[in-house]
Amino acid sequence: MKKDLHPNYAPAIFVDMTTGARFITRSTKSSEKKETIDGVEYNVISMGVTSDSHPFFTGQKQFVDTEGRIDKFQKRFGSVRRVGKPKLGA
């Protein structure tokens, strides 16, 4: 087998930033933050969304935008008009 072909697979802790839930697993991702549990050093990786905080898994509903995408676009950029056709070439 070729040397240095595969990434380093090390113990890791994924931490949900919103709920604080911790998932102990292994990963190829590394980080500067380390934590030792039972004599094993883990990379600590912060996550924005995990199964502990995602609405699909929690069953909690979040704010749903009732205004459509086109309406939002028109409200933002509806008053902006082009002066003339863009010039090509040169």
C-alpha positions as CSV (number, residue, x, y, z in Angstrom):
1,M,0.0,0.0,0.0
2,K,1.1,3.6,-0.7
3,K,2.2,5.6,2.3
4,D,0.5,8.9,3.2
5,L,-2.4,8.2,0.9
6,H,-5.2,8.1,3.5
7,P,-6.1,10.9,5.9
8,N,-5.5,10.5,9.6
9,Y,-8.6,9.0,11.2
10,A,-8.7,10.1,14.9
11,P,-11.1,10.3,17.8
12,A,-13.3,13.4,17.7
13,I,-16.1,15.1,19.7
14,F,-18.7,17.0,17.7
15,V,-20.4,19.7,19.8
16,D,-23.7,21.3,18.8
17,M,-23.2,25.0,19.3
18,T,-26.9,25.7,20.0
19,T,-27.8,22.9,22.5
20,G,-24.4,21.8,23.8
21,A,-25.0,18.2,22.9
22,R,-21.8,16.2,22.4
23,F,-21.2,13.3,20.0
24,I,-18.1,11.1,20.5
25,T,-17.0,9.4,17.3
26,R,-14.0,9.2,14.9
27,S,-13.3,11.6,12.0
28,T,-10.7,12.7,9.5
29,K,-11.4,16.3,10.5
30,S,-9.0,17.8,13.1
31,S,-9.0,20.9,15.2
32,E,-6.8,23.0,17.4
33,K,-9.0,22.4,20.4
34,K,-8.4,19.1,22.2
35,E,-10.0,17.3,25.1
36,T,-8.9,14.2,27.0
37,I,-11.6,11.7,28.2
38,D,-10.5,8.5,29.9
39,G,-6.9,9.0,28.7
40,V,-7.9,9.4,25.0
41,E,-7.3,12.7,23.3
42,Y,-10.2,13.9,21.1
43,N,-10.4,16.7,18.6
44,V,-13.3,19.1,19.5
45,I,-15.2,20.2,16.5
46,S,-18.1,22.7,16.8
47,M,-21.2,22.2,14.6
48,G,-24.0,24.7,13.9
49,V,-26.7,22.1,13.3
50,T,-26.8,18.4,14.4
51,S,-29.6,15.9,14.9
52,D,-30.1,17.4,18.4
53,S,-31.1,20.8,17.1
54,H,-32.4,20.2,13.5
55,P,-36.2,20.8,13.2
56,F,-36.6,17.5,11.2
57,F,-35.3,15.4,14.1
58,T,-36.7,17.6,17.0
59,G,-40.2,18.0,15.6
60,Q,-40.1,21.7,16.4
61,K,-41.4,24.1,13.8
62,Q,-39.5,27.2,13.0
63,F,-40.5,30.5,11.4
64,V,-41.8,30.0,7.9
65,D,-41.6,32.9,5.5
66,T,-45.1,33.6,4.2
67,E,-43.9,36.1,1.6
68,G,-42.9,34.6,-1.7
69,R,-39.5,34.8,-3.2
70,I,-40.7,36.9,-6.1
71,D,-42.4,39.4,-3.8
72,K,-39.3,39.7,-1.7
73,F,-37.2,40.3,-4.9
74,Q,-39.7,43.0,-6.1
75,K,-39.7,44.7,-2.8
76,R,-35.9,44.8,-2.7
77,F,-35.1,45.6,-6.4
78,G,-38.4,46.6,-7.9
79,S,-37.6,50.3,-8.0
80,V,-34.2,49.8,-9.6
81,R,-34.4,50.4,-13.4
82,R,-31.7,50.1,-16.0
83,V,-30.8,53.3,-17.9
84,G,-30.0,51.5,-21.2
85,K,-28.8,48.3,-22.7
86,P,-25.3,47.2,-21.6
87,K,-22.6,47.7,-24.3
88,L,-20.9,44.6,-25.5
89,G,-17.4,44.3,-26.8
90,A,-14.4,46.7,-26.9
